[in-house]
């Protein structure tokens, strides 16, 4: 923040609530910085030694400044020295974004994302950046890992583990309510909120006192606050039938061995007859595919009935003759209705 030096003032009396809890004190300035552009977002994280705060300050155009709060330890085990001087941040301290589509775009930052892999604390070097021009970026040690662009004006940015894998996803929101959830592999889920949004945040929140769950919170221009409670995604990755079947291979032991092996190998050509039989569109097509499966099973000495594929039970023989209307009763207008198989 930017503030002028002020003379020391007499301490203000503590509130009645603080006094009842035995808490007494006051807030005073420790450090101050002056940056070039407008500050629209702040994020606090910690150094690798987990003792000193690190302040990430957004700057227009997808930029941010990393400020070292070395005079103020996160653990208050010693008296912190005070400072009255304003530090002017040099241009060399700015992390620039060469690919920013608009140099004056308002920027949001979130630092200290969880990596997963058993880690329970955020990585101070992993920083997410979103700007009003629709740009979302992920950086590590100031190096761009990836960047993507969307067609909405992004004004809010949060980090939250939506999938429960221990790694934070990046969640950004636009004025029209469109919300994007992005993971570290750039898998993206888009959600359209029902109203225009003036404020957004994502975090852990609970209706009951004993459990907090991931929630998305929207404030609308119509004066409503909407909480989407327990917003959880099973996975951010797109998957197909082969992937799902391979993950559940142990539950498919009733299938012939060659089919099980094709599932493990993810061989779509060998599994195509199985797909056609499962998702048959007509009796004739299903019978053709079933005959092919039966021939393959016989070559392996396996009966299809043993695998639960009873041809006569599953696919009835279609009637090949049409019923004739009674020549004495049927009229010309009912001839088509009578000739039904």
C-alpha positions in Angstrom: 0.0 0.0 0.0 1.1 3.6 -0.3 0.8 5.8 2.7 2.6 8.8 4.1 4.6 8.7 7.4 2.5 9.8 10.4 3.6 10.9 13.8 3.1 8.4 16.6 -0.4 8.6 18.2 -1.6 7.6 21.6 -2.9 4.1 21.6 -6.7 3.7 21.3 -8.6 1.9 24.0 -9.5 -1.7 23.1 -13.1 -2.7 22.4 -15.2 -4.2 25.1 -15.1 -7.6 23.4 -11.3 -7.6 23.1 -11.1 -6.4 26.7 -13.3 -9.2 27.9 -11.0 -11.7 26.2 -7.9 -10.1 27.7 -6.8 -8.8 24.3 -5.2 -5.4 24.1 -3.2 -3.8 21.4 -3.2 -1.6 18.3 -2.3 -1.7 14.6 0.7 0.3 13.4 2.6 0.5 10.1 5.7 -1.7 9.7 6.5 -1.2 6.0 5.2 0.7 3.0 5.7 0.4 -0.7 5.0 2.6 -3.8 4.2 0.9 -7.1 3.6 2.4 -10.5 0.2 1.0 -11.4 -3.2 0.6 -9.7 -3.4 -2.2 -7.2 -6.5 -4.3 -7.5 -5.5 -7.6 -5.8 -3.2 -8.7 -3.0 -2.1 -12.2 -2.0 0.0 -13.2 1.0 2.2 -16.3 1.1 5.3 -17.4 2.9 9.0 -17.8 2.0 10.4 -21.3 1.8 11.7 -21.0 5.3 8.1 -20.5 6.5 9.0 -17.5 8.7 8.6 -14.4 6.6 5.6 -13.1 4.6 5.7 -12.6 0.9 3.3 -10.1 -0.6 2.2 -10.5 -4.2 0.7 -7.2 -5.6 -1.2 -7.1 -8.9 -0.4 -4.6 -11.6 -2.2 -3.7 -14.8 -1.7 -5.8 -17.9 -1.2 -9.1 -16.2 1.8 -8.0 -14.2 2.6 -8.4 -10.5 5.2 -7.3 -8.0 6.7 -9.6 -5.4 7.5 -7.8 -2.1 9.6 -9.3 0.6 8.2 -8.6 4.1 11.4 -9.7 5.8 10.9 -7.3 8.7 7.7 -8.9 9.8 7.8 -12.7 10.6 4.7 -14.7 10.3 5.3 -16.2 13.7 5.1 -13.5 16.3 7.9 -14.8 18.5 9.9 -11.6 18.5 9.2 -7.9 18.5 9.1 -6.6 15.0 11.0 -3.4 14.2 9.0 -0.5 12.9 9.8 1.5 9.7 8.4 4.8 8.5 10.0 5.0 5.1 8.1 4.3 1.9 10.0 1.9 -0.4 9.7 2.7 -4.1 9.6 -0.5 -6.0 12.1 -0.5 -9.0 10.9 -1.6 -12.4 13.2 -4.6 -12.3 11.0 -6.1 -9.6 8.0 -6.3 -11.9 7.1 -9.6 -13.4 6.1 -8.7 -16.9 3.6 -10.4 -19.2 4.6 -10.0 -22.8 1.5 -11.8 -24.1 -1.0 -9.5 -22.3 -3.6 -8.5 -24.9 -4.3 -5.2 -23.1 -1.6 -3.4 -21.3 -4.0 -1.7 -18.9 -6.2 -4.7 -18.1 -7.1 -5.1 -14.5 -5.3 -8.0 -12.9 -6.0 -10.5 -10.1 -3.4 -12.7 -8.4 -3.4 -15.7 -6.1 -0.2 -17.1 -4.7 0.7 -20.2 -2.7 -1.2 -22.8 -4.7 -1.3 -26.4 -3.3 0.7 -28.8 -5.5 -0.9 -32.0 -4.2 1.4 -35.0 -4.0 0.9 -35.1 -0.2 1.7 -31.5 0.3 -0.5 -29.7 2.9 1.0 -26.2 2.5 0.9 -23.9 -0.5 3.9 -23.5 -2.7 4.9 -19.8 -2.4 6.5 -19.9 -5.9 3.3 -21.1 -7.6 1.3 -18.0 -8.6 -1.9 -17.8 -10.7 -2.8 -14.6 -12.6 -6.0 -13.5 -14.3 -6.7 -10.3 -16.1 -9.8 -8.5 -17.4 -8.8 -9.2 -21.0 -9.6 -12.9 -20.5 -6.1 -14.2 -19.8 -5.3 -16.9 -17.2 -1.7 -17.8 -16.4 0.2 -20.0 -14.1 3.8 -19.1 -13.1 6.5 -20.7 -11.1 9.5 -18.8 -9.9 8.4 -16.0 -12.3 8.5 -18.4 -15.2 5.4 -18.9 -17.3 4.2 -22.5 -17.2 1.1 -22.0 -19.4 -1.3 -19.4 -20.6 -4.9 -19.6 -21.9 -7.4 -17.1 -23.2 -11.2 -17.0 -22.8 -13.8 -14.7 -24.3 -15.0 -13.2 -21.1 -13.9 -10.3 -18.9 -12.5 -12.0 -15.8 -12.7 -9.9 -12.7 -12.2 -12.4 -9.8 -9.7 -15.1 -9.1 -9.6 -17.8 -6.4 -7.8 -21.0 -5.6 -9.5 -24.1 -4.2 -9.1 -27.8 -4.3 -12.3 -28.8 -6.1 -11.4 -32.4 -7.0 -10.1 -33.4 -3.5 -6.7 -34.6 -4.9 -4.7 -32.2 -2.7 -3.9 -29.8 -5.6 -5.6 -26.4 -5.9 -7.6 -25.5 -9.0 -7.7 -22.0 -10.4 -11.2 -20.5 -10.4 -12.0 -17.3 -12.3 -15.3 -15.5 -12.8 -16.7 -13.0 -15.3 -19.2 -10.2 -14.9 -21.9 -12.2 -16.7 -21.5 -15.1 -14.2 -19.5 -17.4 -16.5 -17.1 -19.3 -14.2 -14.0 -21.3 -15.3 -12.3 -24.0 -13.3 -8.8 -24.8 -14.5 -6.3 -27.3 -13.1 -2.5 -27.3 -13.5 -2.7 -29.5 -16.7 -5.0 -26.9 -18.3 -8.1 -29.1 -18.1 -11.0 -26.6 -18.0 -14.6 -26.8 -16.8 -17.0 -24.0 -17.7 -20.0 -23.2 -15.5 -22.6 -20.5 -16.3 -24.1 -18.9 -13.2 -27.7 -17.7 -13.6 -27.2 -14.0 -13.0 -24.8 -11.1 -13.5 -22.1 -11.0 -10.8 -20.5 -8.1 -8.9 -18.3 -10.1 -6.6 -17.1 -13.7 -6.4 -15.0 -15.9 -4.1 -14.3 -19.6 -3.7 -13.3 -21.3 -0.5 -14.1 -23.7 2.3 -17.5 -23.1 4.0 -19.8 -25.2 6.0 -23.5 -25.2 7.0 -22.7 -27.4 10.0 -20.0 -26.5 12.5 -18.1 -29.8 12.2 -17.4 -29.8 8.5 -16.3 -27.3 5.8 -16.7 -28.2 2.1 -15.7 -26.4 -1.2 -18.1 -23.6 -2.0 -18.6 -21.0 -4.7 -20.0 -17.7 -3.5 -21.6 -15.1 -5.8 -22.9 -11.6 -5.1 -25.3 -10.4 -7.8 -26.2 -6.9 -8.9 -29.7 -7.5 -7.7 -28.6 -7.7 -4.0 -28.4 -11.5 -3.5 -25.6 -13.6 -2.2 -25.7 -17.1 -3.5 -23.7 -20.0 -2.1 -23.2 -23.1 -4.2 -22.5 -25.5 -1.4 -20.3 -28.6 -1.7 -19.1 -27.9 -5.2 -17.0 -31.0 -5.9 -15.8 -32.5 -9.2 -14.8 -36.1 -9.3 -12.2 -35.4 -12.0 -11.1 -32.6 -14.3 -9.8 -35.0 -16.9 -11.9 -36.0 -19.9 -12.2 -39.7 -20.2 -13.7 -42.3 -22.6 -15.3 -45.7 -22.3 -11.9 -47.4 -22.7 -10.4 -45.4 -19.7 -13.4 -46.2 -17.5 -13.4 -49.9 -18.3 -9.6 -50.1 -17.8 -10.0 -48.6 -14.3 -12.8 -51.1 -13.5 -11.1 -54.1 -15.1 -11.4 -56.2 -11.9 -15.2 -55.9 -12.0 -15.3 -57.3 -15.6 -14.0 -60.8 -14.8 -17.2 -62.3 -16.3 -16.1 -61.4 -19.8 -13.9 -63.6 -22.0 -10.2 -63.4 -21.4 -9.4 -61.9 -24.8 -12.0 -59.2 -24.2 -10.5 -58.5 -20.7 -7.0 -58.2 -22.3 -8.3 -55.9 -25.0 -9.7 -53.6 -22.2 -6.4 -53.6 -20.4 -4.6 -52.9 -23.7 -7.2 -50.2 -24.6 -7.5 -51.8 -28.1 -10.5 -50.1 -29.6 -10.4 -52.3 -32.7 -10.7 -55.5 -30.8 -13.5 -54.0 -28.6 -15.6 -52.6 -31.4 -17.8 -55.7 -31.6 -18.4 -55.5 -27.9 -19.4 -51.8 -28.2 -21.8 -52.6 -31.1 -23.5 -55.4 -29.1 -23.8 -53.2 -26.0 -25.2 -50.2 -27.9 -27.1 -52.1 -30.7 -29.3 -50.0 -32.9 -31.3 -52.8 -34.5 -31.8 -56.6 -34.1 -30.1 -57.3 -37.4 -26.9 -55.4 -36.5 -26.8 -56.9 -33.0 -27.3 -60.4 -34.4 -24.4 -59.9 -36.9 -22.1 -58.6 -34.1 -23.2 -61.4 -31.8 -22.4 -64.0 -34.5 -18.9 -62.5 -34.8 -18.4 -62.7 -31.0 -19.7 -66.3 -30.9 -17.2 -67.3 -33.6 -14.3 -65.7 -31.7 -15.5 -67.3 -28.4 -15.7 -70.7 -30.0 -12.2 -70.5 -31.3 -11.2 -70.0 -27.7 -13.4 -72.8 -26.4 -15.8 -70.5 -24.6 -19.6 -70.6 -24.9 -21.3 -67.3 -25.1 -24.1 -68.6 -22.8 -21.5 -69.0 -20.1 -20.6 -65.3 -20.4 -24.3 -64.3 -20.0 -24.9 -63.6 -23.7 -27.8 -65.9 -24.4 -28.7 -65.2 -28.0 -32.2 -66.7 -27.9 -33.0 -64.9 -24.6 -31.6 -61.5 -25.6 -32.6 -61.2 -29.2 -35.9 -62.6 -30.3 -36.3 -63.7 -33.8 -38.2 -61.1 -35.8 -41.4 -62.1 -37.5 -41.1 -62.2 -41.3 -44.8 -62.4 -42.3 -47.2 -59.6 -42.2 -50.7 -60.1 -40.8 -53.3 -59.9 -43.5 -56.6 -58.0 -42.7 -59.8 -59.9 -42.9 -61.0 -59.3 -46.4 -64.6 -59.3 -45.1 -64.1 -56.8 -42.3 -61.1 -54.5 -43.3 -61.9 -51.5 -45.4 -59.5 -49.7 -47.7 -58.9 -47.0 -45.0 -57.7 -49.5 -42.5 -55.5 -51.7 -44.7 -52.2 -50.0 -43.6 -53.1 -50.3 -39.9 -53.8 -54.0 -40.3 -50.5 -54.8 -42.1 -48.4 -54.4 -39.0 -45.7 -57.0 -38.1 
